[in-house]
């Protein structure tokens, strides 16, 4: 009786690889949401609440460009993590932390969206700090 050869998977599997996929996917989602937030601020200035006495009172166009650029940065780093590049794991914590600060700073402008992105970025930071990543 001959047994059929079983091909070995080319990628790691299990919890470790699942965590890499989870973090990379969350970074992509967060980056796309930041990018869309920036686009909405650039195209419709009336969407955001005007808070003239807020200490970080930027023009909504400035907030739009900030979130637009930062969304692209998060998407690139999420892509690096999904492509299993070690530099993606090394660089991920700093931009996500800065994204949390940006979302906290823009909380008075668009509260619901800021809270959603704060929670998403907090989940990403938690996953990056507690995960055992697969050896790449």
C-alpha positions, 0 to 999 in steps of 0.5 A: 500500500502506497501513501500519497505524498502530503505537501508541506505548507509553505507558510506557517500556520496556527496562532502565531501566524494568525496573529500576524494576519490579524495585526496586518489586517487591522493595520490595513483597515485602520489605514484605510479608515484614516485615509477616508477620514482625510478625504472626507475632511478635504472634500466636505469641510462642513462634515466636521464640528468647528471648535474654535476654542480647542487648543489644537484648532487646525483648519479642517483641510489641515486635519484632512491632509494629516489623516490622509498621509497617516492613513497611507503610512499605516497601509504601507506598514500593514502591507509590510506585516502581511508580507512578513517583513521583519521591518514591519513589526519593528516599525508598527508601534510608533505609527499606530501610537501616533495615530492614536494621538492624532485621533485623540486630538481630533476627538472634538471634531468628529467624536464617533469616528475618533472613538472607533479609530482609538479602539481599533488602534488600541487593539492593534497595539495590544496585539503587537505587544502581546503576540508571539510572532512567527519566525520570519 
